[in-house]
Amino acid sequence: MVVYGEQIATYCDQRASFLRAACIGGFSLGCGLGWSAPCVEILKSDKYNLDDFSTDVIASVFPVGAALGTLVVPLLIDRIGRKWTMMVLIPAFVGGWILLICAGSLVPLFVMGRIATGACGGMFCVLAPMYSAEISEKQIRGILDLGN
């Protein structure tokens, strides 16, 4: 009987960890959206010396990535499922942020990083509410979806 109780606890812990991953995806999307506001001025400074066109492109490709991500996510959901699609997106999200950190003054790396983080963020916008609605109890479903 004790083993059965431990299995239930393990199952609930796994559910909670996947739900946390869904919420972290939304947080990362917000970070990506807000990144360009302070960083555009830094990129225009003497340290990086990027021109206006380059900084405008860097700031504006994030929504393009998000739009592309929402086109790809149905294919991933059908192939590997909602939960594993979110788990696959986490390394891609981290990879996009690593590109932004390591870009220095290379505009193509900034653009690739912004597109990657935008695509992952757009996918999480579709996945997180869908996944949390599927795994939640009927009584708390609305509250959980409100958080996503």
N, C-alpha and C positions, 0 to 999 in steps of 0.2 A: 504494500500500500504506500509506503514511503517513496518508493521508486516512481510510482505514478504521479505523486505530488511534485517530485523534482522535475519530471518531464513537463508537467504543466507550467511550472515556474520557468524552465528553460525556454519553452515555446513563447511565453509572454515576454521574456527578456529579448528574444529575437525579434518579435513584433515591434517592441519599443525601439530597438536599435534601428530597424528599417524606417520607422516613422521619424526618428531623429535625423536620419540621412535625408529624408524628404524635406524636413524643415531646414536643414543646413543648406540644401540646394537653393531654397528660396532666399536665404540669407546671402549666399554667394552671388545670386542674381542681383540683389540690392547693392552689394559691394561693387559689382561690375558696372551697374548703372551710375553709381555715384563716383566712380574712380576718375572719370574724365574731368569733373569740375575742378578739383584742385590740381590735378596733374597736367592739364593743358598749360597752365601758367608756368609750371616748373619746366615743362619741355620747351617753352619759348625762351626761357632764361639763358644766360650766357653759358651755363654748365652744359646744356644739351644743344642749344643754338638751332632748333628746328624752326622752319618757316611756318607761316600761317596755314598754308595749304596742307602741309604734312600733319600738323596738329589737328586740323579739321577732319582729315581723313581718319586719323587715329581715334578721334572722339566719335565719329559717326558710323564706324563699321560694326560696332557692338549690336545695334538693332538689326543689321543685315544678317549677322550670325544667328541672332535669335529667330529671325524669320526662317532661315534655312534649317535651323534645328527643329522647328515645329513641323516642317515638311518631312523630316527624316524619322521623327519619333514614332509614327504609327507603324512603320516597317520594323523598327526594333522591338516594339511592344509585341507585335505578332510573332516575331521570331524567338525572342528570349524571355518575354514576360515583363511586367511592370517592375517588379522588385529587382530583377537582375539588370534591367536597363538602367535603373538608378545607380546600382553598384558599379556598372561599367562607366557611367558618366563621371564618377568622382575622380578617377585618375586623369581623365581628359580635362576636367575642370582645373585640377592641380597643375597639369601640364601647361594649360593656357596662362595661369598665373606665373608659372616659372618662366615662360617666354617673356612676359611683361617685366619681370624682375631682371632678367638677363639681357634685355634688349639694348641697354645703353643708349646710343643715339641711332640705332638701326631701325628705320621706319618699317621695313617689311616684317621684322620680328614683332614689333608693336601691333601691326595689323593682324598677323597670324594669331597672336595671343588674344587680341580683342575679339576676333571672329570665333575662336575656340571657346572662350568664356561666354560669349553671347549665344553660341549654339547650345552649349550645355545649359545655360540659364533658361533659354526658350524651351528646351526639352523638359526641364524641371517644372516650368510653369504648367505644362500639360500633365506631367506624371504625378506630381505631388498631390494635388487634390483628388485625382483618380485613385491613387493607391490608398490614401488615408480614408477615403470613403468606402473602399472595399474591405479594409481590415478592421474598421471601427465598429463598435456596437451601435445599434440603432439609436439608443438614447443619447449618445454623445457625438454622433456623426456630424451634426451641424456645427458644434463647437470646434471640432478638429478641423473641419474644412474652413472655418473662419480664420484659423491660424495659418493656413496656407494661402 
